[in-house]
Amino acid sequence: MLRTKLLKNTNHSNRILYSKPVIADSFRNLRMFERDKIAEQVRNDKFIIPRKFLVFFALLAVIFLFTSCVTEITQPTRQDNYFNVYQIFVGSFYDSDGDGIGDLRGITMKLDYIGEILGADAIWLTPINPSPTYHKYDVTDYTAIDPDFGTLQDFKDLIEAANERGIAVIKDLVVNHTSTEHPWFQNALEEIQYQKDFHYFNYYNFTHIRQPSHYPAGGGFYYEAVFWSGMPDLNWDNADVRREFEEIVKFWLDLGVAGFRLDAAKHIYENDHAANIAFWTWFAEMCRAVDPNVYLVAEVWDTDSVMVPYYLSGLESLMNFTFAGANGIITNSINRQNGNDLAFNIERYDTIIRRHNENAINAVFISNHDMDRSAEYFGGDEEKMKLAVAIQLLIPGNSFIYYGEEIGMTGRGRDENKRAPMVWSLTDQTGQTNPPQNATYVPVMSEGVAEQLAREDSLLNYYRAILEIKNRHPAIARGIPTRLPTTPINRFIGAYMVTHGETSLIIVHNLSPQPQTAIFPDTGTAADVTFLEGISALSGADSTGFNWDYEILSIEMPGYGTAILSINANQE
């Protein structure tokens, strides 16, 4: 059936007719039907994955499963998708060839630092595809490597070296938009200019009406670009766009990536969250048709009320912005010395995401490439920064560590300042990168990685110690948290129990710099609770500052202390 093509408008209303007849696009009808259906389910706080929607696209994914000629790289078998993730802004990390730009070979050279020394078991690479900008979030080729960062062989070598060390590689995938220099967009402009074909024209959202976030394309047309004029938004109602990304996803999964961090996930259909949830439902199923174990973590930078329903899509993780940043729950709890509220929010957040997706994995971070660095939140107070590390890394779920956070790098203001060169050493400049071109601030550090490794009580060594604790007790990441109130209430104490299978652990934080005693209600299991280990962020404090009294179920905590206890003496 032929009909007049409807060109997508931001608010899905007042669509502008373009007179060229095209084959009716079944995706639009499906999407509009599923959007309304999901919107009703979200309002009712329940969600049933639309089977016909998934089956249709699963069949397409199966077709393309056999079309790629990419050589597959065997991945090591992993238990599940729980990770300690180290986020790398590639151009600022480590330079292997002396051009001042971090690259893939540089990351390969530092895998032992990331895994063996720090204790992370996954890396998230910010975009590595060809792009005209330093940040690479405007892609010109989805199946190539930007020459600044190396070659496709360098990427394969990185995957192989990471696999040997048990480190998973998560690739940043930009699906909302491309670069204006992408051949798809250039072909679309040519089609407008010469009034021919109109194939790539339908890859994007063109309209005859100028409206916010739309820019002139010539021929009386405007294109949607929510972020800036150099990033035109893709038209995900178009079947060809979906097929392109099926091939792209398979390309990278066949190369050995463990999963994708999905950029700008709430902008696929601007201001239409139900349509976005339907889209990500399809996308997740499409990815799992290629690799059933793929890990997907999406960026929905918004309030809980907007972000949490995206778990209905079947995505395993959404970046937890509620706990992150200068005004997030972690920072506020520390600055207000309110452990009671911290424990309440840890349980509350985990409960609501699991209610939307029983397989949800919390994605906890404190800073990333778009935010001021956490050293800025605490005025450079290393003891508070250490406490923040203990809190963040011991919240159940996946922990995300932005490169340089482990040595207290600073950075604020414009984005380039938050993506400054990693400081490896104050004396040895091997591998040192240059700052992004428009950076107005480069941190002046009193120590780099080498110096902090040599100082026993450094922030870096505290990161290592907390990650060792977390890695020793798998239930911390995988457990379900339940707040443990103190009797009487001690606002400085944040305590919660995590339960995973037959293992139950108690995690206790003291958010006061002064010693505190936490007394817990007697549940009849006091004699079965064992003190496992403790650590304090205060200089000179150690585990001798902890005193567990099993008879009255109380623990004396040093200032800024963190304790791990086991119930029924099951220490895994």
N, C-alpha and C positions, 0 to 999 in steps of 0.2 A: 504494500500500500504506500502511495506517495502522499506526502502532506507538506505544508509550508514549515520550514525550520523555525523553531522558537529559540531565540537567543537568550541565554541565561542572564537574568538580572539579579543583583545582590539580594533583594528581598523576595525573590521568587514571585513577584507580581509585576504588573505593567510590562509584560514581556514584549519585546519589539520584533515585529515580523520582518524577516528577510525573505525576499521573493524567490530565492533559488529552491526548487523542490528537492528534497533528499529523502532517502529511505527512512521510514519511521523508526525512531530509536527506542527500543524496548526498555533500555535502562532507565530512561526518564520516567516512563509509566510505572515501572517497578519501584523506583526510588520514591516517587510521590506517594504511592500506595503504602510502602513500608514506613515512610516518614510519619504519616498520619497514624498508622497502627502503633508504631513505637512510641510516639508522643503520648498516646493514651495509656500505654503500658507504663511509661515513666511516671505519668501523673498518678497512676495507681500503685507505684513502687513495686512493680513486678515486670518481668520480661521473659518472653518465650522466643527463642531464636526462630525466625521464620524459615521453615525447612525448604520451601520451594525456592526462596531467595538464595539459600546457601547451595543447594544442589545444582542450580543453574550455573553458578560461577565455579563450583567445584569441578564440574564437567569441563569447563573451559581450562581450568588449571591443569587438569589431567592431560588435555590435548597438548598443552605446551610443555608438559613434563618431559616429553620425548623430543622436543625440537631444538634444544640447546646443544651446541657443540663444545661447550666449555668443559675442560678436564676437571673432574671432581677430585677434591682432596678429602681423604678419609679423616673424619674427626674422631677424637678419642671419646669413648663412651662416658657420659657424665650422668651423675645420679639424678639430678633435677636442674631446675633453673634458678637456684639460689646462688648468688654471687656477692663478692666484695668487688665492686666495679671501680676502676681507676679511669677517670675521664681525661682524655688528652686532647688539648688544642694543638693539632699536629705541628703547625708552623712555628710554634713557640717552645717546643719540647726539647729536642736534641738534634743538632745539625751534624750529619755524618760526612759531608763533603766540603765544608768550609765556605758555603755561599751565604751563610747567615740565616738560612731558613730551615726549620725543623723538617724532618722527612721520615719516611717509613723505615729506612735502614737505621736511622737514629733510634727509633722506637724498638726495633729488633735488638739493637745493642744494649738497651736498657731494660729488657724483659726480666733479667735476673734481679735488678733493683725492684721492679714492680712486684714480682712474685715472691722470690726467696727472701729479700730483705724487708720489703714493706708488708707483704702478706696478702696482697690482692690476688684474685684468681680470674679476673676478667678486665678487659680494657674496652672503653667506648671511644672510638675515634670520631671526632667531629669531621665534617665532610671532607672527603679526599678526591672527589671527582673534579675534572677540569672546570674552571670558573674564572671569570674576569676579576673577582674580588679576593682580598686576602682571607676572608672568612669562609669562602667556598659554599655558602648557602644558596647561591644562584648558579645552578648546574648547567653546563653546556653539553655534557656527554655522560650519561648515567652508567656506562660500562667501561670507563677508562679512568686512569689515575692522572691527577694534575701533575704536569712535569715538575712543578716546584717540589713535589713530594716524592717523586721517583717514577717507577714503572709498575706495570702489572706484575712483572716477575718479582719485584721488590715486595709487593703485597703478598704474593704466594709464599715467598720466603718468610715473611712475617707470620703468616698463618701457620706454616710448618714449625717454626721455632716456638710459637706460642703453644701449639698443640703438644710439643715435646715437654713443655713445662706445666701443662694442665691449665693454661690460661685461655679463656674464651675471648673471642673478638666480636664486639658488637659495633656495627657500622651505622653511622648517622645516615638516614635516608630521608631526603627532602621530597615529599610527594605533593605538597600544596601548590608549588609553583616551580618554574624553571627560570633560567636567565633569559633576557631578551635576545641574547646572542645564541641561544640554543637553535639548532637547525629547524626544529618544529616551529618555533615562533618566527624565524626568518622566512620560512616557507609560507606561513600564514600571511605575513605582510605582503609577500609577493603575490599571493592569490588575491588579496584585496586590490593590489595595484593593477593587476592585469585581468581581474575578474575571470579567473579560470579555476577549475577543479574544485576549490573550496573543500579540500580534505583536511589539511592542517589548520585551516581557519576554525574548524570545529573542535580542535584540541584546547581552545582557550575560550574565555567568556567575553565576547564582543557585543557591543550594543551601539545603537545610533544616538543614545542619550548620554550626555555628560553627567556624571554623578560622582559622589565622593569615592575616592580610591580608584578612579578610572582615568586613563590617560589616552591622548590622541594617537591613533594608529594609521591615520590617512584614510582617504576615501569616505570621510564622514563617520568613521567608526572610532569607538573608544574601547580599550581593553581593561579588564579588572586586574588590579595589582594592589592587594591589601597592604603589603609591607612597604614597598616603594616602587617607583616606575620601572626599575630594572628587574623586577621579579613578577612577571605576569602569571596570574593564577590559572591553573589547569581546569578544564571542564570535565569533571569526573562523571557527568552524565553520558559522556561519549564512550562507546564500546571500544574504539580503537585505543584510547588512552589507557583503559583498563588492560587491554591486551599487551600494550607496550610494557606496563609495569609488571605484568605476570612474567614476562621474559626477563625484566631487570631483576626482580626478586630471585628468580631461579638462577640467574647468572651468579649472583653473589653467594647464595646458599650453596651452590655447587662448588664455589671456590673455598668454602669452609667457614664462612662467618656463622656465628652461633645465633645471631639475631640482629634486630634493628632497633635503633632509637628513632622514633617517628616524630619528625619536626612539625610544629604548628598544627597539631591534630584537630583543633577546634575550628580551623578556618577553611576546611574543605568545602563546606557549604556555609558561607558566612551567616552568622546569627540564626542558624537552624541546627540545633543540637541533636534533634531526633534524626534528621537526615544524616548527620555526621556519625551517629551511633550505628545506623544502618550500614553506612559505608564501611566503617571499621569492622563491623561484623563480617562483611564480605571479605575485607582485606585479610583479617586474621585467618579465616578459613582458607583463603587462597594460599597464604604462606604455609599453612600446616599441610596443605595438599602436597607441597614440595618437601617439607621437613616437619614431621609431626612434633619434633622437639624444639622448634624455633622459639626463641625468646623475643617477645615484643614489649617494648616500653615506650609509652607515648607522652608527648608534652601537651598538656592541656592547662595552660597557665591561667587559672581562674580560681574562684572560690570553691569550697567543697560542694556547694549546692549545684554548681555547674559541672565540676570535674568528675565527681564520684559516679554519676550515672553512666559515664563512658565505660565503666567496668562492665556494663551490661553487654558490651560488644564482644566480650570474650578476650579482650586484651589482658595479658597477665598483670601488667604493671602500668601505672600512671605516675609520673614524677610528682612527689608529694610536696607541693609548694606551700601547703598549710604549715608545715614544720620548718620550712627553709627561710632564709633571708633575715634581714635586720629586724623585721617585725614578726618573724615566724615564732611558732610555739617553743622551739628549742631556745632561741636567743632570749625571748621574753621571759621564759621560765627561769633562766640563769640570772638575768639582770634583776628580776623581781624576787629571786631566791624562793621560788614557789614550786617545790617538788610534788606537792599534792595535786596541783592542777596538771602538771606534766604527766603523771601516771594516769590521771583521769582521761586525758586527751589521747594517750597512747592506746588505751583500751577502746575508747570511743571510735577513733579513726579506723582501727583494725576491724572493729565490728561492722561498721557501715560499708566498708569496701567488700568484706566477705559476704555481706547480705546481698550485694549486687553481683558478686561473682565468687563462688565458693573456692575457686582456685586463685584468687587475687594474691599478689605478692606486693607488699608495700615497697615503694622505691624511695628511700629516705636519703636526703642530701641536705647540706646546709648552705652551699654556694655552688654556682656554676658559671659558665662563660658569659651569661647575660646579667649577672648580679654582682654587686660589690663583694669583694672577698671577705670571708668571715673575720679576719683579723681586724677589719674596720668596725665590725659590730661591737667588739669588746675593747676598742682602743688599744690594741696591742697587748692586752693583759694575757700573758701566756697561761696562767693558771686557769682562767675562765675558758680559754681556747681548749685546754686539755679536758676540762669538764665537758665542754660541748662535744668533743670527740667521743668521750665515753658514752654520753647520752645518745648521740646519733648512731654510732656503730652497734649499740646493744639494743636498739629498737628492732623487734622482729621484722624480717623482710630483707630486701637487698640494700646494701649500703653503697652510695655513690660518692667517691672522693674526687674532687676537682684537683688536677695536678697543681702542686705548689701549696695547697692548703696544709699539707703535712709539715711544711717548714715555716708556715705563718706568713706567706707572701701577702703583701698588701696590694690593693687595686680598687679604684673607685672612679665614678664619673663616666666618661665616654667608654664605649665597649672596648676599644683598643687597649685601654688602661687595665682592663680586667683580664686581658689575654697576654700579659707580659711574659718575657722569656723566663723559663725555669732557671733557677739559680742552683747550679750543681756544686760550685766551689768558689770561694773568694780568691783563690790563688791560681787554680788551674782552669783556664778558659776553654779547654777542649770541649767541643760540642755546643758551646754557647751560641744562642741565636740572637738575631737583632729584634728589637721591638717592632710591632706593627707600624706601618708608615706614619699613621696619624696619631699615634700615642702621644699624649701630653704629659704622661707621668710614668716613670719607671721606678719600681720599688728599690730603695737602698737598703740592702739586707746586711745585718751584722754577722749572719751565718748562712751558708748554703747547705746542701745535702751533706757534703763531706764533713763540715764542721759539726753539724747536728748529730751525725752518726757517732762522732767522737765524744760528744757530751752526753753523759749517761741520762741526765734528767731533761733532755731536750723534748720539744714538741714532737719531732719525728719519732723518737724512741717511745714516746707515749702512744702515738698511733700504732706502732709496731706491737706494743704490749697489749693494747686493747684488741687488735686484730688477732693476736695469738689467743687471747681469752675466747673471742667469738669462734675462732676456728676449732678450739678444743671442745667446744660445746655446741654441736650442730643444732640443738633444740632452740638456741637463742634466735637464730634466723628463722627457723621453721615453726616455732611454737606459736600458740594463740595466747595473747596477753590478757591477764585479768588483774585489775588494780587491787593492791593490798593496802587498805587504810590502816593507819596507826591508831593506837588507843592509849592516851588521848591523841587527837589529831596533832601531828607535828608538820606544819606547813613546809618545812625545809626538806622533808623526806619524800622522795618519789620512789615508791616500791610497787612492783608488779610481778606476778608469777607467769611464766611461760610454760605451756604444756604441749608436748609433741609426743604422740604415742604413749609409751609408759614412762617417759621422762618429764619431770617437773622441776623447774629451776626458779629461784627467786632472785630478782635483780633489784638492788637497792642503791639509790643515789642520794647523797647529801648535798643539797644545793647551797648550803651555808659554808662560809670559810671557817666557821667554828665547829668544834666537835658536837655531834648530836646523838641522842639515843632514840632508837625507833623500837616501840613495843607493839607487837602485832596481836590481834585477837587470838585466843587459844582455840584452835580447831581440833584439838585432840591428837595432833601429829607432831607436837613440839619435839619429842624425843627422837623423831625420825628426820629432823632437819639438820643438815651438816653444812658447816661453813667450808666453802671450797677455796676461795681466793678473794683478795681485795687489793685495791690500788687507789692512791690518792693523787690528785692533781697538784697538791701543795708541795712546794720544794721541801725536801727533807723528810716528808711523811712516807711511811711504807706500811706494809700489811700488819705490823705490830700494833698499829693504832686501832685495829678492829678487835672487838670482844663480843663473841656470840654466847649468850646465855640461853641454852635450850630449855631450862626449867621454866623460865618466864617468857620465853619466845621474844627475846629482845636482842638488839645488836647496838653496840657503841661504835659510832662511825667517826673517823677523822674528818676534818674540813675538806670539802670537795671530794669526798671519798665515794668509791663505787665497790659494792660487794656482790659476790655471786654465792648463792647457797643452793643446796640440792635437797629435795624432799625425798624421803625413803632411801637416802644414801645411794641413789642411782646416779653415778657420776659419768655415765656414758662410756 
